[in-house]
Amino acid sequence: MPHGNIEHVNITVTDPDRSLHLFEKLLGWKERWRGPSMLGGRTIHVGDEDNYLAIYTNDEVKGGFSKSVPLNHVGLQVDDLDAAEQVVLAAGLKTFSHSDYDPGPRSFYFFDWDGIEFEVVSYE
């Protein structure tokens, strides 16, 4: 039986550098690569040695995406949920839907500047 994992997720944003800095602080990730996209525009890869976010933009990206069109949210796992929330708040973003239920993880959600929803979870 095959085994796999998500190697990367590609998101479209209005300001890739702003998103890069958020994910560096939130997840301890580093910029892996940046350059022109094959279809125009530019992309930054931020992540660790196993997985990453590809953060894409072009001159036509205006932001303001709608939840569930077509993506519901991206789940991010951290080792310190309280510290992660402080990073999100310091970036000027709002958190919501905090949960702490058994046997699930503690979590909260936030929308980035472009309307992309993220869930941050911790199994601490």
KOLZA-680950 format. One record per atom (N, C-alpha, C, O, CB): residue number from 1; chain; atom name; x, y, z. Coordinates in Angstrom, 3 decimals. Glycine has a CB too. Example, Ala and Ser with C-alpha at 12.3 -4.5 7.8 and 13.67 -1.06 7.14 Angstrom:
residues 2
(1 A N (13.190 -5.690 7.800))
(1 A CA (12.300 -4.500 7.800))
(1 A C (13.200 -3.300 7.800))
(1 A O (14.236 -3.319 8.465))
(1 A CB (11.308 -4.473 9.046))
(2 A N (12.850 -2.250 7.080))
(2 A CA (13.670 -1.060 7.140))
(2 A C (12.900 0.030 7.870))
(2 A O (13.409 1.138 8.039))
(2 A CB (14.084 -0.598 5.725))
//
This chain:
residues 124
(1 A N (0.844 -1.173 0.000))
(1 A CA (0.000 0.000 0.000))
(1 A C (0.892 1.239 0.000))
(1 A O (1.779 1.340 0.848))
(1 A CB (-0.962 -0.004 1.219))
(2 A N (0.691 2.187 -0.920))
(2 A CA (1.501 3.410 -0.947))
(2 A C (1.284 4.253 0.307))
(2 A O (0.245 4.171 0.962))
(2 A CB (1.170 4.236 -2.192))
(3 A N (2.273 5.048 0.616))
(3 A CA (2.198 6.010 1.721))
(3 A C (2.644 7.356 1.177))
(3 A O (3.577 7.416 0.376))
(3 A CB (3.087 5.565 2.953))
(4 A N (2.003 8.428 1.591))
(4 A CA (2.380 9.737 1.073))
(4 A C (2.133 10.845 2.056))
(4 A O (1.641 10.620 3.161))
(4 A CB (1.643 10.022 -0.183))
(5 A N (2.478 12.042 1.646))
(5 A CA (2.227 13.235 2.428))
(5 A C (2.101 14.417 1.458))
(5 A O (2.423 14.291 0.276))
(5 A CB (3.367 13.474 3.482))
(6 A N (1.638 15.546 1.954))
(6 A CA (1.562 16.734 1.118))
(6 A C (2.951 17.338 1.050))
(6 A O (3.529 17.706 2.072))
(6 A CB (0.521 17.762 1.668))
(7 A N (3.476 17.435 -0.145))
(7 A CA (4.827 17.975 -0.354))
(7 A C (4.797 19.499 -0.404))
(7 A O (5.686 20.156 0.137))
(7 A CB (5.442 17.413 -1.655))
(8 A N (3.769 20.070 -1.057))
(8 A CA (3.604 21.522 -1.036))
(8 A C (2.167 21.908 -1.365))
(8 A O (1.400 21.129 -1.931))
(8 A CB (4.571 22.187 -2.023))
(9 A N (1.840 23.116 -0.997))
(9 A CA (0.570 23.735 -1.341))
(9 A C (0.926 25.050 -2.025))
(9 A O (1.791 25.787 -1.550))
(9 A CB (-0.360 23.953 -0.065))
(10 A N (0.258 25.344 -3.141))
(10 A CA (0.516 26.562 -3.890))
(10 A C (-0.642 27.524 -3.655))
(10 A O (-1.791 27.204 -3.959))
(10 A CB (0.701 26.264 -5.409))
(11 A N (-0.339 28.706 -3.113))
(11 A CA (-1.367 29.713 -2.859))
(11 A C (-1.055 30.977 -3.648))
(11 A O (0.104 31.247 -3.963))
(11 A CB (-1.470 30.027 -1.349))
(12 A N (-2.076 31.740 -3.963))
(12 A CA (-1.935 33.000 -4.678))
(12 A C (-2.241 34.140 -3.722))
(12 A O (-3.289 34.149 -3.076))
(12 A CB (-2.865 33.051 -5.919))
(13 A N (-1.328 35.103 -3.632))
(13 A CA (-1.471 36.230 -2.710))
(13 A C (-1.089 37.525 -3.421))
(13 A O (-0.492 37.504 -4.497))
(13 A CB (-0.597 36.025 -1.442))
(14 A N (-1.442 38.649 -2.801))
(14 A CA (-1.090 39.942 -3.379))
(14 A C (0.336 40.367 -3.040))
(14 A O (0.952 41.112 -3.802))
(14 A CB (-2.059 40.996 -2.903))
(15 A N (0.870 39.904 -1.906))
(15 A CA (2.210 40.316 -1.466))
(15 A C (2.969 39.098 -0.931))
(15 A O (2.902 38.808 0.264))
(15 A CB (2.121 41.432 -0.373))
(16 A N (3.690 38.385 -1.802))
(16 A CA (4.392 37.171 -1.375))
(16 A C (5.426 37.400 -0.280))
(16 A O (5.606 36.540 0.582))
(16 A CB (5.063 36.547 -2.550))
(17 A N (6.104 38.536 -0.298))
(17 A CA (7.113 38.788 0.737))
(17 A C (6.473 38.935 2.108))
(17 A O (7.020 38.455 3.101))
(17 A CB (7.919 40.044 0.403))
(18 A N (5.325 39.590 2.176))
(18 A CA (4.600 39.718 3.450))
(18 A C (4.196 38.330 3.957))
(18 A O (4.351 38.032 5.141))
(18 A CB (3.338 40.628 3.283))
(19 A N (3.683 37.489 3.068))
(19 A CA (3.306 36.120 3.454))
(19 A C (4.522 35.312 3.860))
(19 A O (4.471 34.559 4.832))
(19 A CB (2.576 35.417 2.306))
(20 A N (5.611 35.459 3.129))
(20 A CA (6.863 34.774 3.470))
(20 A C (7.253 35.064 4.910))
(20 A O (7.543 34.146 5.677))
(20 A CB (7.996 35.201 2.517))
(21 A N (7.260 36.344 5.278))
(21 A CA (7.681 36.720 6.634))
(21 A C (6.743 36.165 7.700))
(21 A O (7.199 35.781 8.778))
(21 A CB (7.755 38.236 6.759))
(22 A N (5.448 36.115 7.420))
(22 A CA (4.504 35.526 8.370))
(22 A C (4.830 34.058 8.609))
(22 A O (4.911 33.627 9.760))
(22 A CB (3.061 35.674 7.861))
(23 A N (5.019 33.279 7.542))
(23 A CA (5.263 31.849 7.705))
(23 A C (6.647 31.555 8.279))
(23 A O (6.830 30.541 8.953))
(23 A CB (5.103 31.145 6.376))
(24 A N (7.608 32.412 8.027))
(24 A CA (8.912 32.249 8.678))
(24 A C (8.762 32.389 10.193))
(24 A O (9.311 31.585 10.947))
(24 A CB (9.929 33.289 8.137))
(25 A N (8.024 33.405 10.640))
(25 A CA (7.838 33.636 12.080))
(25 A C (6.901 32.614 12.706))
(25 A O (7.147 32.145 13.818))
(25 A CB (7.297 35.037 12.321))
(26 A N (5.832 32.266 12.004))
(26 A CA (4.812 31.375 12.540))
(26 A C (5.291 29.939 12.653))
(26 A O (4.973 29.251 13.623))
(26 A CB (3.585 31.429 11.681))
(27 A N (6.059 29.478 11.659))
(27 A CA (6.416 28.064 11.589))
(27 A C (7.915 27.791 11.703))
(27 A O (8.332 26.633 11.727))
(27 A CB (5.913 27.493 10.308))
(28 A N (8.722 28.840 11.774))
(28 A CA (10.169 28.637 11.818))
(28 A C (10.725 28.172 10.480))
(28 A O (11.818 27.609 10.415))
(28 A CB (10.519 27.632 12.892))
(29 A N (9.970 28.409 9.416))
(29 A CA (10.404 28.000 8.079))
(29 A C (11.359 29.020 7.488))
(29 A O (11.498 30.134 7.992))
(29 A CB (9.199 27.813 7.153))
(30 A N (12.014 28.615 6.412))
(30 A CA (12.959 29.471 5.700))
(30 A C (12.575 29.549 4.229))
(30 A O (11.901 28.670 3.691))
(30 A CB (14.404 28.947 5.856))
(31 A N (13.019 30.614 3.603))
(31 A CA (12.838 30.721 2.160))
(31 A C (13.707 29.667 1.485))
(31 A O (14.915 29.608 1.713))
(31 A CB (13.193 32.153 1.648))
(32 A N (13.087 28.839 0.656))
(32 A CA (13.804 27.778 -0.050))
(32 A C (14.199 28.192 -1.460))
(32 A O (15.241 27.782 -1.970))
(32 A CB (12.955 26.524 -0.106))
(33 A N (13.358 29.007 -2.082))
(33 A CA (13.592 29.402 -3.472))
(33 A C (12.687 30.570 -3.806))
(33 A O (11.627 30.733 -3.202))
(33 A CB (13.343 28.216 -4.448))
(34 A N (13.101 31.386 -4.765))
(34 A CA (12.231 32.406 -5.346))
(34 A C (12.641 32.628 -6.780))
(34 A O (13.811 32.492 -7.138))
(34 A CB (12.291 33.731 -4.544))
(35 A N (11.656 32.975 -7.604))
(35 A CA (11.955 33.227 -8.996))
(35 A C (10.711 33.383 -9.823))
(35 A O (9.595 33.378 -9.304))
(35 A CB (12.793 32.132 -9.550))
(36 A N (10.913 33.521 -11.125))
(36 A CA (9.768 33.686 -12.020))
(36 A C (8.967 32.398 -12.121))
(36 A O (9.518 31.297 -12.082))
(36 A CB (10.231 34.125 -13.410))
(37 A N (7.651 32.559 -12.253))
(37 A CA (6.769 31.412 -12.442))
(37 A C (6.773 31.004 -13.906))
(37 A O (6.992 31.831 -14.792))
(37 A CB (5.332 31.734 -11.969))
(38 A N (6.530 29.732 -14.150))
(38 A CA (6.472 29.233 -15.522))
(38 A C (5.342 29.885 -16.308))
(38 A O (5.421 29.967 -17.533))
(38 A CB (6.300 27.720 -15.525))
(39 A N (4.294 30.350 -15.637))
(39 A CA (3.142 30.932 -16.311))
(39 A C (3.082 32.449 -16.173))
(39 A O (2.025 33.045 -16.376))
(39 A CB (1.877 30.326 -15.769))
(40 A N (4.187 33.070 -15.836))
(40 A CA (4.208 34.503 -15.591))
(40 A C (4.074 34.773 -14.110))
(40 A O (3.673 33.892 -13.350))
(40 A CB (3.094 35.207 -16.367))
(41 A N (4.402 35.969 -13.695))
(41 A CA (4.380 36.285 -12.275))
(41 A C (5.622 35.755 -11.586))
(41 A O (6.630 35.460 -12.228))
(41 A CB (3.131 35.715 -11.620))
(42 A N (5.535 35.638 -10.267))
(42 A CA (6.685 35.146 -9.497))
(42 A C (6.204 34.314 -8.320))
(42 A O (5.061 34.428 -7.878))
(42 A CB (7.561 36.320 -9.001))
(43 A N (7.104 33.476 -7.824))
(43 A CA (6.784 32.546 -6.749))
(43 A C (7.910 32.540 -5.728))
(43 A O (9.083 32.668 -6.080))
(43 A CB (6.543 31.125 -7.302))
(44 A N (7.542 32.391 -4.457))
(44 A CA (8.498 32.159 -3.368))
(44 A C (8.114 30.843 -2.705))
(44 A O (6.940 30.619 -2.411))
(44 A CB (8.504 33.352 -2.321))
(45 A N (9.087 29.971 -2.469))
(45 A CA (8.857 28.746 -1.711))
(45 A C (9.371 28.981 -0.294))
(45 A O (10.526 29.360 -0.105))
(45 A CB (9.563 27.507 -2.381))
(46 A N (8.508 28.754 0.709))
(46 A CA (8.896 28.868 2.112))
(46 A C (8.512 27.569 2.792))
(46 A O (7.380 27.103 2.664))
(46 A CB (8.217 30.102 2.809))
(47 A N (9.468 26.977 3.525))
(47 A CA (9.179 25.718 4.196))
(47 A C (10.391 25.159 4.902))
(47 A O (11.327 25.883 5.241))
(47 A CB (8.658 24.712 3.212))
(48 A N (10.355 23.852 5.119))
(48 A CA (11.494 23.144 5.688))
(48 A C (11.979 22.142 4.655))
(48 A O (11.634 22.251 3.478))
(48 A CB (11.121 22.437 7.035))
(49 A N (12.769 21.174 5.076))
(49 A CA (13.334 20.229 4.105))
(49 A C (12.300 19.243 3.562))
(49 A O (12.550 18.596 2.545))
(49 A CB (14.474 19.462 4.740))
(50 A N (11.151 19.116 4.216))
(50 A CA (10.168 18.120 3.809))
(50 A C (8.941 18.678 3.088))
(50 A O (8.343 17.979 2.270))
(50 A CB (9.721 17.375 5.000))
(51 A N (8.556 19.922 3.374))
(51 A CA (7.352 20.471 2.765))
(51 A C (7.430 21.991 2.732))
(51 A O (8.252 22.603 3.415))
(51 A CB (6.097 20.010 3.528))
(52 A N (6.558 22.584 1.925))
(52 A CA (6.627 24.030 1.779))
(52 A C (5.335 24.592 1.217))
(52 A O (4.482 23.861 0.712))
(52 A CB (7.790 24.414 0.889))
(53 A N (5.210 25.901 1.315))
(53 A CA (4.167 26.649 0.633))
(53 A C (4.812 27.347 -0.557))
(53 A O (5.856 27.984 -0.423))
(53 A CB (3.467 27.676 1.595))
(54 A N (4.188 27.224 -1.711))
(54 A CA (4.582 28.001 -2.879))
(54 A C (3.671 29.219 -2.889))
(54 A O (2.455 29.084 -3.026))
(54 A CB (4.474 27.162 -4.228))
(55 A N (4.244 30.396 -2.747))
(55 A CA (3.480 31.635 -2.634))
(55 A C (3.629 32.387 -3.955))
(55 A O (4.706 32.885 -4.283))
(55 A CB (3.969 32.510 -1.414))
(56 A N (2.533 32.459 -4.703))
(56 A CA (2.546 32.973 -6.067))
(56 A C (1.826 34.314 -6.177))
(56 A O (0.874 34.576 -5.443))
(56 A CB (1.910 31.969 -7.007))
(57 A N (2.284 35.155 -7.093))
(57 A CA (1.547 36.367 -7.453))
(57 A C (1.846 36.741 -8.893))
(57 A O (2.826 36.285 -9.482))
(57 A CB (1.903 37.534 -6.507))
(58 A N (0.982 37.582 -9.448))
(58 A CA (1.241 38.243 -10.730))
(58 A C (0.523 39.578 -10.694))
(58 A O (-0.178 39.870 -9.725))
(58 A CB (0.765 37.366 -11.954))
(59 A N (0.678 40.384 -11.713))
(59 A CA (0.115 41.734 -11.717))
(59 A C (-1.406 41.763 -11.682))
(59 A O (-1.987 42.803 -11.374))
(59 A CB (0.591 42.470 -12.925))
(60 A N (-2.064 40.658 -11.989))
(60 A CA (-3.522 40.625 -12.017))
(60 A C (-4.154 40.182 -10.699))
(60 A O (-5.375 40.241 -10.557))
(60 A CB (-3.977 39.715 -13.110))
(61 A N (-3.349 39.742 -9.737))
(61 A CA (-3.883 39.252 -8.467))
(61 A C (-4.354 40.435 -7.634))
(61 A O (-3.589 41.360 -7.358))
(61 A CB (-2.819 38.422 -7.692))
(62 A N (-5.605 40.395 -7.243))
(62 A CA (-6.209 41.484 -6.466))
(62 A C (-6.571 41.069 -5.047))
(62 A O (-6.902 41.934 -4.236))
(62 A CB (-7.446 41.991 -7.167))
(63 A N (-6.520 39.759 -4.707))
(63 A CA (-6.862 39.300 -3.370))
(63 A C (-8.358 39.246 -3.164))
(63 A O (-9.135 39.225 -4.119))
(63 A CB (-6.235 40.193 -2.333))
(64 A N (-8.756 39.224 -1.880))
(64 A CA (-10.167 39.192 -1.546))
(64 A C (-10.847 37.891 -1.934))
(64 A O (-11.996 37.900 -2.375))
(64 A CB (-10.860 40.327 -2.203))
(65 A N (-10.153 36.776 -1.773))
(65 A CA (-10.707 35.480 -2.137))
(65 A C (-11.841 35.108 -1.187))
(65 A O (-11.888 35.590 -0.055))
(65 A CB (-9.612 34.398 -2.121))
(66 A N (-12.741 34.265 -1.638))
(66 A CA (-13.873 33.824 -0.827))
(66 A C (-13.605 32.449 -0.234))
(66 A O (-13.106 31.558 -0.922))
(66 A CB (-15.159 33.799 -1.663))
(67 A N (-13.929 32.277 1.026))
(67 A CA (-13.768 30.981 1.678))
(67 A C (-14.521 29.906 0.899))
(67 A O (-15.640 30.124 0.435))
(67 A CB (-14.266 31.040 3.137))
(68 A N (-13.898 28.767 0.767))
(68 A CA (-14.465 27.585 0.116))
(68 A C (-14.545 27.708 -1.398))
(68 A O (-15.219 26.902 -2.039))
(68 A CB (-15.832 27.317 0.660))
(69 A N (-13.886 28.680 -1.977))
(69 A CA (-13.897 28.834 -3.434))
(69 A C (-12.467 28.793 -3.945))
(69 A O (-11.845 29.845 -4.093))
(69 A CB (-14.597 30.161 -3.857))
(70 A N (-11.927 27.615 -4.218))
(70 A CA (-12.447 26.288 -3.948))
(70 A C (-11.878 25.680 -2.668))
(70 A O (-12.244 24.556 -2.324))
(70 A CB (-12.156 25.386 -5.112))
(71 A N (-11.009 26.369 -1.959))
(71 A CA (-10.287 25.820 -0.817))
(71 A C (-10.963 26.218 0.490))
(71 A O (-11.283 27.391 0.683))
(71 A CB (-8.830 26.293 -0.825))
(72 A N (-11.185 25.260 1.391))
(72 A CA (-11.753 25.585 2.704))
(72 A C (-10.716 26.223 3.612))
(72 A O (-10.909 27.353 4.060))
(72 A CB (-12.321 24.331 3.365))
(73 A N (-9.626 25.534 3.894))
(73 A CA (-8.541 26.106 4.680))
(73 A C (-7.301 25.223 4.557))
(73 A O (-7.365 24.086 4.091))
(73 A CB (-8.957 26.262 6.164))
(74 A N (-6.169 25.785 4.992))
(74 A CA (-4.901 25.053 5.056))
(74 A C (-4.597 24.843 6.527))
(74 A O (-4.610 25.801 7.300))
(74 A CB (-3.725 25.827 4.323))
(75 A N (-4.322 23.606 6.933))
(75 A CA (-3.994 23.290 8.321))
(75 A C (-2.495 23.333 8.544))
(75 A O (-1.725 22.755 7.778))
(75 A CB (-4.542 21.917 8.704))
(76 A N (-2.086 24.024 9.602))
(76 A CA (-0.679 24.154 9.967))
(76 A C (-0.492 23.649 11.389))
(76 A O (-1.249 24.035 12.280))
(76 A CB (-0.195 25.626 9.834))
(77 A N (0.490 22.803 11.620))
(77 A CA (0.741 22.273 12.958))
(77 A C (1.941 22.978 13.575))
(77 A O (2.986 23.122 12.941))
(77 A CB (0.976 20.745 12.911))
(78 A N (1.774 23.419 14.827))
(78 A CA (2.843 24.094 15.561))
(78 A C (3.036 23.399 16.903))
(78 A O (2.175 22.642 17.352))
(78 A CB (2.520 25.607 15.761))
(79 A N (4.180 23.664 17.541))
(79 A CA (4.438 23.054 18.851))
(79 A C (4.019 23.959 20.006))
(79 A O (3.934 23.491 21.141))
(79 A CB (5.912 22.711 18.983))
(80 A N (3.752 25.250 19.747))
(80 A CA (3.339 26.180 20.791))
(80 A C (2.215 27.052 20.232))
(80 A O (2.471 28.053 19.562))
(80 A CB (4.546 27.056 21.288))
(81 A N (0.983 26.667 20.509))
(81 A CA (-0.175 27.354 19.937))
(81 A C (-0.281 28.800 20.423))
(81 A O (-0.621 29.689 19.643))
(81 A CB (-1.453 26.599 20.283))
(82 A N (0.003 29.042 21.685))
(82 A CA (-0.105 30.400 22.223))
(82 A C (0.904 31.330 21.557))
(82 A O (0.564 32.459 21.205))
(82 A CB (0.106 30.395 23.745))
(83 A N (2.133 30.870 21.381))
(83 A CA (3.154 31.679 20.711))
(83 A C (2.771 31.916 19.248))
(83 A O (2.974 33.009 18.720))
(83 A CB (4.539 30.990 20.799))
(84 A N (2.218 30.892 18.596))
(84 A CA (1.790 31.034 17.201))
(84 A C (0.692 32.082 17.086))
(84 A O (0.696 32.886 16.153))
(84 A CB (1.297 29.685 16.642))
(85 A N (-0.242 32.081 18.021))
(85 A CA (-1.316 33.069 17.969))
(85 A C (-0.764 34.485 18.122))
(85 A O (-1.248 35.414 17.475))
(85 A CB (-2.354 32.786 19.061))
(86 A N (0.235 34.650 18.962))
(86 A CA (0.834 35.976 19.127))
(86 A C (1.486 36.462 17.830))
(86 A O (1.434 37.653 17.527))
(86 A CB (1.871 35.952 20.256))
(87 A N (2.095 35.561 17.066))
(87 A CA (2.687 35.919 15.773))
(87 A C (1.600 36.408 14.818))
(87 A O (1.769 37.426 14.146))
(87 A CB (3.441 34.708 15.160))
(88 A N (0.493 35.688 14.761))
(88 A CA (-0.618 36.059 13.871))
(88 A C (-1.183 37.417 14.276))
(88 A O (-1.412 38.273 13.422))
(88 A CB (-1.735 34.981 13.904))
(89 A N (-1.406 37.614 15.559))
(89 A CA (-1.954 38.886 16.043))
(89 A C (-0.988 40.042 15.790))
(89 A O (-1.413 41.134 15.411))
(89 A CB (-2.274 38.792 17.540))
(90 A N (0.310 39.808 15.997))
(90 A CA (1.321 40.845 15.760))
(90 A C (1.383 41.247 14.286))
(90 A O (1.799 42.359 13.961))
(90 A CB (2.698 40.357 16.223))
(91 A N (0.970 40.349 13.401))
(91 A CA (0.933 40.645 11.972))
(91 A C (-0.314 41.454 11.602))
(91 A O (-0.507 41.810 10.439))
(91 A CB (0.976 39.345 11.163))
(92 A N (-1.156 41.741 12.596))
(92 A CA (-2.353 42.533 12.353))
(92 A C (-3.546 41.718 11.882))
(92 A O (-4.524 42.275 11.383))
(92 A CB (-2.056 43.583 11.350))
(93 A N (-3.471 40.405 12.038))
(93 A CA (-4.561 39.522 11.620))
(93 A C (-5.387 39.116 12.834))
(93 A O (-4.901 39.176 13.963))
(93 A CB (-4.011 38.269 10.893))
(94 A N (-6.625 38.706 12.609))
(94 A CA (-7.522 38.316 13.696))
(94 A C (-7.658 36.806 13.746))
(94 A O (-7.723 36.146 12.709))
(94 A CB (-8.902 38.971 13.530))
(95 A N (-7.703 36.258 14.962))
(95 A CA (-7.909 34.822 15.146))
(95 A C (-9.342 34.580 15.608))
(95 A O (-9.981 35.461 16.182))
(95 A CB (-6.891 34.236 16.171))
(96 A N (-9.840 33.359 15.346))
(96 A CA (-11.221 33.024 15.728))
(96 A C (-11.364 31.510 15.826))
(96 A O (-10.437 30.767 15.504))
(96 A CB (-12.246 33.607 14.702))
(97 A N (-12.530 31.063 16.270))
(97 A CA (-12.880 29.642 16.392))
(97 A C (-11.838 28.837 17.148))
(97 A O (-11.373 27.797 16.682))
(97 A CB (-13.074 29.040 15.024))
(98 A N (-11.482 29.332 18.314))
(98 A CA (-10.546 28.607 19.174))
(98 A C (-11.225 27.344 19.689))
(98 A O (-12.400 27.371 20.054))
(98 A CB (-10.064 29.499 20.360))
(99 A N (-10.487 26.240 19.719))
(99 A CA (-11.070 25.005 20.240))
(99 A C (-10.029 24.222 21.025))
(99 A O (-8.823 24.327 20.800))
(99 A CB (-11.636 24.144 19.096))
(100 A N (-10.541 23.446 21.939))
(100 A CA (-9.708 22.570 22.764))
(100 A C (-10.608 21.406 23.161))
(100 A O (-11.317 21.467 24.165))
(100 A CB (-9.106 23.326 24.043))
(101 A N (-10.569 20.355 22.368))
(101 A CA (-11.468 19.236 22.629))
(101 A C (-10.686 17.928 22.635))
(101 A O (-9.644 17.806 21.992))
(101 A CB (-12.597 19.184 21.579))
(102 A N (-11.201 16.972 23.359))
(102 A CA (-10.561 15.670 23.494))
(102 A C (-11.203 14.717 22.494))
(102 A O (-12.431 14.631 22.489))
(102 A CB (-10.685 15.124 24.953))
(103 A N (-10.489 14.009 21.663))
(103 A CA (-9.039 13.834 21.678))
(103 A C (-8.319 14.732 20.680))
(103 A O (-7.138 14.517 20.411))
(103 A CB (-8.698 12.400 21.394))
(104 A N (-8.987 15.711 20.136))
(104 A CA (-8.396 16.549 19.099))
(104 A C (-7.386 17.533 19.632))
(104 A O (-7.193 17.657 20.841))
(104 A CB (-9.461 17.286 18.377))
(105 A N (-6.746 18.229 18.722))
(105 A CA (-5.748 19.221 19.123))
(105 A C (-6.403 20.535 19.544))
(105 A O (-7.572 20.777 19.243))
(105 A CB (-4.764 19.472 17.981))
(106 A N (-5.655 21.368 20.232))
(106 A CA (-6.050 22.763 20.419))
(106 A C (-5.855 23.449 19.081))
(106 A O (-4.955 23.088 18.323))
(106 A CB (-5.217 23.471 21.565))
(107 A N (-6.694 24.440 18.782))
(107 A CA (-6.560 25.089 17.485))
(107 A C (-7.201 26.474 17.470))
(107 A O (-7.976 26.834 18.356))
(107 A CB (-7.179 24.224 16.406))
(108 A N (-6.855 27.230 16.444))
(108 A CA (-7.545 28.470 16.107))
(108 A C (-7.438 28.659 14.599))
(108 A O (-6.651 27.996 13.924))
(108 A CB (-6.944 29.700 16.884))
(109 A N (-8.243 29.573 14.096))
(109 A CA (-8.258 29.885 12.663))
(109 A C (-7.905 31.354 12.468))
(109 A O (-8.053 32.168 13.380))
(109 A CB (-9.647 29.564 12.031))
(110 A N (-7.437 31.680 11.263))
(110 A CA (-7.287 33.074 10.860))
(110 A C (-7.344 33.167 9.343))
(110 A O (-7.030 32.214 8.630))
(110 A CB (-5.960 33.669 11.397))
(111 A N (-7.752 34.334 8.871))
(111 A CA (-7.689 34.659 7.449))
(111 A C (-6.461 35.525 7.220))
(111 A O (-6.197 36.443 7.997))
(111 A CB (-8.991 35.383 6.967))
(112 A N (-5.705 35.244 6.158))
(112 A CA (-4.596 36.133 5.835))
(112 A C (-5.136 37.392 5.169))
(112 A O (-6.350 37.577 5.083))
(112 A CB (-3.567 35.425 4.917))
(113 A N (-4.259 38.244 4.706))
(113 A CA (-4.638 39.537 4.136))
(113 A C (-5.456 39.386 2.854))
(113 A O (-6.161 40.316 2.462))
(113 A CB (-3.395 40.365 3.856))
(114 A N (-5.372 38.238 2.202))
(114 A CA (-6.061 38.018 0.936))
(114 A C (-7.319 37.167 1.071))
(114 A O (-7.967 36.858 0.071))
(114 A CB (-5.126 37.371 -0.037))
(115 A N (-7.673 36.785 2.303))
(115 A CA (-8.882 36.004 2.522))
(115 A C (-8.676 34.504 2.518))
(115 A O (-9.651 33.752 2.507))
(115 A CB (-9.874 36.348 1.498))
(116 A N (-7.421 34.047 2.527))
(116 A CA (-7.149 32.613 2.608))
(116 A C (-7.230 32.203 4.077))
(116 A O (-6.605 32.827 4.935))
(116 A CB (-5.743 32.257 1.991))
(117 A N (-8.004 31.149 4.364))
(117 A CA (-8.190 30.707 5.740))
(117 A C (-7.158 29.644 6.110))
(117 A O (-6.885 28.723 5.341))
(117 A CB (-9.611 30.163 5.940))
(118 A N (-6.592 29.798 7.309))
(118 A CA (-5.637 28.839 7.858))
(118 A C (-6.150 28.362 9.211))
(118 A O (-6.699 29.141 9.990))
(118 A CB (-4.214 29.469 7.990))
(119 A N (-5.966 27.083 9.478))
(119 A CA (-6.210 26.527 10.809))
(119 A C (-4.851 26.198 11.403))
(119 A O (-4.033 25.541 10.760))
(119 A CB (-7.147 25.249 10.757))
(120 A N (-4.605 26.653 12.630))
(120 A CA (-3.349 26.367 13.312))
(120 A C (-3.672 25.418 14.452))
(120 A O (-4.519 25.721 15.292))
(120 A CB (-2.648 27.680 13.832))
(121 A N (-3.003 24.271 14.489))
(121 A CA (-3.273 23.258 15.498))
(121 A C (-2.014 22.904 16.265))
(121 A O (-0.899 23.038 15.762))
(121 A CB (-3.862 22.013 14.856))
(122 A N (-2.213 22.450 17.489))
(122 A CA (-1.105 21.970 18.303))
(122 A C (-1.556 20.761 19.103))
(122 A O (-2.623 20.771 19.715))
(122 A CB (-0.580 23.081 19.239))
(123 A N (-0.742 19.729 19.094))
(123 A CA (-0.991 18.514 19.868))
(123 A C (-0.193 18.510 21.151))
(123 A O (0.038 17.450 21.735))
(123 A CB (-0.657 17.279 19.048))
(124 A N (0.234 19.685 21.603))
(124 A CA (1.070 19.815 22.807))
(124 A C (0.391 19.261 24.020))
(124 A O (0.956 19.291 25.113))
(124 A CB (1.432 21.256 23.054))
//
